[in-house]
Every structure is written in structure tokens, then in C-alpha cells.
């Protein structure tokens, strides 16, 4: 790892920002069928793709920042909102919300037919599920004074338990309902609309500035909790604030997109290799990198087997699986 000079860092930041703005307008054009916009006639297909790119970018940036916080908080490159059970809690809540929607509507195999304050039961259920998972992890780990190892183990246990409940819900559901739940739990952006972007944008933006504000504290946390306490940092309070804040953002994102794995694992790790461990530099690079990465993955998902579109979570998993194995092998060599 070779930390970048200030000039190189600013140059990288400008390049990533340019990539984001170029991607917003170029990625909707790409695919087996090209749709070029014009001032006189903008194709509805281009508009749908444009909205989808925006939603994928804001979701990718939020997921990447969530992974960055957890990796720094627990000093573990494998710590993500998914390994800690937050995403599986949101998925369980969404599955329960879907079943309640079908039950209340009285239409077997139907999707939600009612909304609450413009939020479907699936969206509300996913958010509540993420919050419930956060509470359970803290409860199982023994509260805010617990160790990082205890919280990680509690998160893994919650993750497997909630995943089992999701499978149970699928098993007792009608075939069409089970397929809908399975499709959502893969993470997809096929039905993304502009309102989804505005639902996530305030939370992700607030988290972005919050992490910049706590950049110094995060830099200290990376050196170890005991060392941070010796420097006068209230580790328990800071950890609680960061954990809950990230959980809220992940809950909002997953309630819209479904669980999309490996974004929070890969992007922060790559950003750390490039710019070092200074979180004042890491946060912007991680956010922009996550936005670009998920937008590109979604473009691949809707284009490679056109007209068939598969969930973007499949693409990120196919890329993230080998990356995860590489991290494991790298960690094993470091221990030897």
C-alpha cells in the first residue's frame, strides 16, 4: 500500500466524480439495444434506465460507506452489514411485509395493494427488520460495552437465524409468492423509480457528512479500542452512534433495493489499498467507488442476457465471491 500524495488524491477524486457524472448519462444508453436521448424526444426506456442508474449509484455509495464503517469499527476486513445480520433482518422484514400485504389484500399471489404514507409494506417491513436485527445483535452481544469479537459472532448468529426464517416463509408460501420473495432477496433494481432515489438520498447524504465529521475518531478506532480509550475517546458511545446510524441507512437502502451483497466488502477494501487508512480521504473515495461499482454491475445485469434481466445481487455475488476468497487467503498468509 502506497498512500497517495495530496495532488494524486485530488486528481483521483476529480476522476471519480467525472466518472460518476459520465455514468449518469452514458450508462442508460448502454445495452443490447441503445437508446440515445435528444432534446426533442427522450425515449421512455432511457428515462427508466436513467432513474435506475441514479438509484443504483446512491445505493452503492451507501452500502460501501456502511461496509467501511463496520470494517473500521471492528478492525476486520470481512465485517459488513451482511455478516452482522442487518441485511438479513431487513430481508426477513420485507418477506413478512410481503406476506402481510398478500394476506390483507386477500389476493393469493398478489403483490402489495396498499401503501402507508407512500411506503409499501415490503419497504416498511425491511426497515423495521433492519432495526430489529440491530437491537438483537446488541442484546446478544451484551450491550454497548461488549467486545468486537462478541458483536461479530452475534451478527453471524443473527444472520443465519434470520436466513432460516426467510427460507421457512418461502416454503409455506404459494409458489408465486415464494418466487417473488426469492427474487427480492437477491437484490434487484429492475423496478427502480425516481421516488426510490429521493427516499435514500437524505439518509445517505447525512451519513456521508457524519462520517467526515467523525473521520478523526474513526482513524483512532482503527488503532484499537483500548488505545482509543487511553486517548480519551468514548468508544462505547461512538460505536453505538455509528452502528445505529449505519443500520438505519442500510435498512432504508435494503428496503428499496433488496439485499445486495459484497459492495460493502470490496469497495472499502480497495479504497483503503489505494488511499490509505485516513478516513477523511477514505469516505469520499469509498462513496464514489461504491456508486460507480453498483451502477456498472446493474448495467451488466440488464444487458448481458437481454431481454432477460437478472438481479444485480447475482452480479455482485459473482464478482465478490472470488474477492472474498482472496481476502481469506491473504489473511491466512498474514497469520502464517
C-alpha positions in Angstrom: 0.0 0.0 0.0 1.4 3.3 -1.1 -0.5 6.3 0.3 -1.2 8.9 -2.3 0.2 12.4 -2.2 -2.3 15.3 -1.8 -2.1 16.1 -5.5 -2.7 12.4 -6.6 -5.6 12.1 -4.2 -7.3 15.2 -5.5 -6.7 14.0 -9.0 -8.3 10.6 -8.2 -11.2 12.4 -6.6 -11.8 14.5 -9.6 -11.6 11.5 -11.9 -14.1 9.5 -9.9 -16.5 12.5 -9.8 -16.2 12.7 -13.6 -16.8 9.0 -13.9 -20.0 9.4 -11.8 -21.4 12.2 -13.9 -20.4 10.5 -17.1 -22.0 7.3 -15.9 -25.3 9.0 -15.1 -25.8 9.9 -18.7 -23.8 7.2 -20.6 -24.8 4.0 -18.7 -28.6 4.4 -19.5 -27.6 4.3 -23.2 -25.7 1.1 -23.0 -27.2 -2.3 -23.5 -28.0 -4.7 -26.3 -30.4 -2.0 -27.5 -29.1 1.6 -27.5 -31.4 4.5 -26.6 -29.9 7.9 -27.3 -31.8 10.9 -25.9 -32.4 14.1 -27.8 -33.7 17.5 -26.9 -36.9 16.9 -28.9 -37.6 13.3 -28.0 -36.4 11.4 -24.9 -37.1 7.7 -25.0 -39.1 6.3 -22.1 -36.7 3.4 -22.0 -33.8 5.9 -21.4 -35.8 7.6 -18.6 -36.3 4.3 -16.9 -32.6 3.4 -17.2 -31.6 6.9 -16.1 -33.7 6.5 -12.9 -32.2 3.1 -12.4 -28.7 4.4 -12.6 -29.3 7.1 -10.1 -30.9 4.6 -7.7 -28.0 2.2 -8.1 -25.4 4.9 -7.5 -26.9 6.3 -4.3 -27.5 2.7 -3.0 -24.0 1.6 -3.9 -22.4 4.6 -2.2 -24.4 4.0 0.9 -23.6 0.3 1.0 -19.9 1.0 0.5 -19.9 3.5 3.4 -21.7 1.1 5.6 -19.0 -1.5 5.0 -16.3 1.0 5.6 -17.7 1.9 9.0 -18.0 -1.7 10.1 -14.6 -2.7 8.9 -13.0 0.2 10.7 -15.2 -0.3 13.8 -14.4 -4.0 14.2 -10.9 -3.8 12.6 -11.9 -6.7 10.4 -11.9 -6.6 6.6 -14.8 -9.1 6.5 -17.2 -7.1 8.7 -20.1 -5.8 6.6 -23.8 -5.1 7.2 -24.5 -8.5 5.8 -22.1 -10.5 8.0 -23.5 -8.6 11.0 -27.1 -9.7 10.2 -28.6 -6.3 9.4 -29.3 -7.0 5.8 -30.8 -10.4 6.6 -33.0 -8.7 9.2 -34.2 -6.3 6.5 -34.8 -9.2 4.2 -36.9 -11.0 6.8 -38.9 -7.9 7.5 -39.5 -7.5 3.8 -40.6 -11.1 3.4 -43.0 -10.7 6.4 -44.3 -7.4 4.9 -44.9 -9.2 1.6 -46.9 -12.0 3.3 -49.0 -9.4 5.2 -49.7 -7.5 2.1 -51.0 -10.6 0.4 -53.0 -11.6 3.4 -54.6 -8.2 3.8 -55.3 -7.9 0.1 -57.0 -11.3 0.1 -55.4 -12.0 -3.3 -53.3 -15.1 -3.4 -50.0 -14.5 -5.2 -50.7 -10.7 -5.4 -48.2 -8.1 -4.6 -48.9 -5.3 -2.1 -52.1 -3.4 -3.0 -51.9 -0.8 -0.3 -49.4 1.7 0.9 -48.8 3.6 4.1 -47.5 7.2 3.6 -46.4 6.1 0.1 -44.4 3.2 1.5 -45.3 -0.4 0.7 -45.5 -3.0 3.5 -42.4 -4.5 2.0 -40.4 -1.3 2.4 -41.7 -0.7 5.9 -41.1 -4.3 6.9 -37.5 -4.2 5.6 -36.7 -1.1 7.5 -38.2 -2.4 10.8 -36.4 -5.7 10.2 -33.0 -3.9 10.0 -33.7 -2.0 13.2 -34.8 -5.2 14.9 -31.7 -7.0 13.8 -29.6 -4.1 15.2 -31.3 -4.4 18.6 -30.9 -8.2 18.7 -27.2 -8.0 17.9 -26.6 -5.5 20.7 -28.7 -7.6 23.0 -27.0 -10.8 22.3 -23.5 -9.2 22.4 -24.2 -7.8 25.9 -24.8 -4.1 25.2 -22.5 -1.3 24.1 -19.6 -2.3 26.3 -19.1 -5.6 24.6 -16.0 -6.6 22.5 -15.8 -6.5 18.7 -15.5 -10.3 18.6 -18.7 -10.8 20.5 -20.6 -8.5 18.3 -19.3 -10.2 15.1 -20.3 -13.6 16.5 -23.7 -12.3 17.5 -24.2 -10.8 14.0 -23.2 -14.1 12.3 -25.7 -16.0 14.5 -28.5 -13.5 13.8 -27.7 -13.7 10.1 -28.1 -17.4 9.9 -31.2 -17.4 12.1 -33.0 -14.8 10.0 -31.9 -16.5 6.8 -33.6 -19.7 8.1 -36.8 -17.8 8.8 -36.8 -16.4 5.3 -36.5 -19.9 3.8 -39.3 -21.0 6.1 -41.5 -18.2 4.8 -40.8 -19.2 1.3 -41.6 -22.8 2.0 -45.0 -22.1 3.4 -45.9 -19.6 0.7 -47.7 -20.2 -2.5 -45.3 -20.9 -5.5 -45.8 -17.4 -7.0 -45.3 -15.7 -3.6 -42.2 -17.8 -2.9 -40.8 -16.8 -6.2 -41.5 -13.1 -5.5 -39.8 -13.3 -2.1 -36.8 -15.1 -3.6 -36.4 -12.6 -6.4 -36.5 -9.7 -3.9 -33.9 -11.3 -1.6 -31.5 -11.5 -4.5 -31.3 -7.7 -4.7 -32.8 -6.1 -7.8 -33.2 -2.6 -9.3 -35.5 -3.5 -12.2 -38.4 -1.6 -10.9 -36.4 1.4 -9.6 -38.1 4.8 -9.9 -37.1 8.3 -9.0 -39.0 8.3 -5.8 -36.7 5.5 -4.6 -33.7 7.8 -5.1 -35.3 10.5 -3.0 -36.1 8.0 -0.3 -32.5 7.0 0.1 -30.7 10.3 -0.8 -31.2 12.2 2.5 -30.1 9.3 4.7 -27.0 8.5 2.6 -26.0 12.2 2.3 -26.4 12.6 6.1 -24.2 9.5 6.7 -21.6 10.9 4.3 -21.2 14.2 6.2 -21.5 12.3 9.5 -18.5 10.1 8.6 -16.5 13.1 7.5 -17.3 14.7 10.9 -16.1 11.5 12.8 -13.1 10.9 10.5 -10.6 11.7 13.2 -12.4 9.3 15.7 -12.5 6.6 13.1 -8.8 6.9 12.5 -8.2 6.5 16.2 -10.6 3.5 16.4 -8.6 1.7 13.7 -5.6 1.6 16.1 -7.6 -0.4 18.6 -10.3 0.1 21.1 -8.0 0.1 24.2 -5.7 2.6 22.6 -8.6 4.8 21.7 -9.9 4.7 25.2 -6.5 5.6 26.5 -6.6 8.8 24.3 -9.9 9.8 26.0 -12.3 8.6 23.2 -15.7 7.4 24.4 -15.6 4.2 22.4 -18.9 2.8 23.6 -20.8 5.9 22.8 -19.2 6.4 19.4 -19.7 2.8 18.5 -23.4 2.9 19.4 -23.9 6.1 17.3 -22.1 4.7 14.3 -23.7 1.3 14.5 -27.2 2.6 14.7 -26.7 5.3 12.1 -25.3 2.8 9.6 -28.0 0.3 10.4 -30.7 3.0 9.7 -29.1 3.8 6.3 -28.7 0.1 5.4 -32.3 -0.5 6.4 -33.5 2.3 4.1 -31.4 1.0 1.2 -32.3 -2.6 1.5 -36.0 -1.7 1.8 -35.7 -0.2 -1.7 -33.2 -2.5 -3.5 -33.2 -5.7 -1.5 -30.0 -7.2 -0.1 -27.1 -6.5 -2.5 -24.0 -8.3 -1.2 -20.3 -7.6 -1.4 -20.4 -3.9 -2.2 -19.6 -3.1 1.4 -16.9 -5.7 1.4 -15.0 -5.0 -1.8 -15.1 -1.2 -2.3 -13.9 -0.1 1.1 -11.0 -2.6 1.0 -9.9 -1.5 -2.5 -10.2 2.2 -1.5 -8.1 1.5 1.6 -5.4 -0.1 -0.5 -5.3 3.0 -2.8 -5.6 5.9 -0.4 -4.5 4.5 3.0 -6.4 4.5 6.3 -7.1 8.2 6.7 -11.0 8.3 6.8 -11.1 11.9 5.7 -9.8 10.6 2.3 -11.4 7.1 2.5 -15.1 8.3 2.9 -15.3 10.3 -0.4 -13.4 7.6 -2.4 -15.5 4.8 -0.9 -18.8 6.6 -1.6 -17.9 7.4 -5.2 -16.4 3.9 -5.8 -19.5 2.2 -4.5 -21.7 4.4 -6.7 -19.7 3.5 -9.8 -19.3 -0.1 -9.0 -23.0 -0.9 -8.4 -24.1 1.2 -11.4 -21.8 -0.8 -13.7 -22.9 -4.1 -12.1 -26.6 -3.2 -12.7 -25.8 -2.3 -16.3 -24.2 -5.7 -16.8 -27.2 -7.4 -15.1 -29.7 -5.9 -17.5 -27.6 -6.1 -20.7 -25.6 -9.4 -20.8 -28.6 -11.7 -21.3 -31.0 -9.2 -22.9 -34.0 -9.3 -22.9 -33.7 -11.3 -19.8 -32.7 -9.3 -16.8 -31.3 -10.9 -13.7 -31.0 -9.4 -10.2 -27.9 -7.1 -9.7 -27.2 -9.1 -6.5 -26.2 -12.1 -8.7 -23.6 -10.0 -10.5 -22.1 -8.6 -7.3 -22.0 -12.1 -5.7 -20.3 -13.5 -8.8 -17.6 -10.8 -8.5 -17.5 -10.7 -4.7 -17.1 -14.4 -4.2 -13.6 -14.7 -5.6 -12.7 -11.4 -3.9 -13.9 -12.8 -0.6 -11.7 -15.9 -1.1 -8.7 -13.7 -2.0 -9.2 -11.8 1.3 -9.3 -15.1 3.2 -6.1 -16.4 1.6 -4.4 -13.0 2.2 -5.4 -13.1 5.9 -4.2 -16.7 6.2 -0.8 -15.8 4.7 -0.5 -12.9 7.1 -1.1 -15.2 10.1 1.5 -17.8 8.9 
